[in-house]
Amino acid sequence: MFGNEDVLVCSCNYITDKEIRDVINNLLDEDCWQLIVPAKVYHAMAKRGRCCGCFPNVVDIIIQTTEDYHARRHSTESEIFDFMSRLRKFHEENRRADIERRQKGHRAA
């Protein structure tokens, strides 16, 4: 994207993509099959989501980093497929809930 430069993902907390990837890899080293969500990443950095507008991008980073991690570990395709399916399903359910919440909050009375 920008060469070797870190990309700012969260401007509220000034968190870069490299910091997020490092935390994800540390979490995966502890338990490579755990479900990692943005709140867990932020908690590990002793931060909290403020506006949470970055969370969809953080989820995308989690998915990509987890895929890369398991590719390096030579996890079996079935293990990876099952895990990534569950992660994508979780992501889609939360994205749908976010959209519904936003639509309800912006309805005219």
Secondary structure, DSSP 8 states (H G I E B T S, - for coil): --TT---EEETTTTEEHHHHHHHHHHHHHH-TTS---HHHHHHHTT---SS-TTHHHHHHHHHHHHHHHHHHHT--HHHHHHHHHHHHHHHHHHHHHHHHHHHHHT---
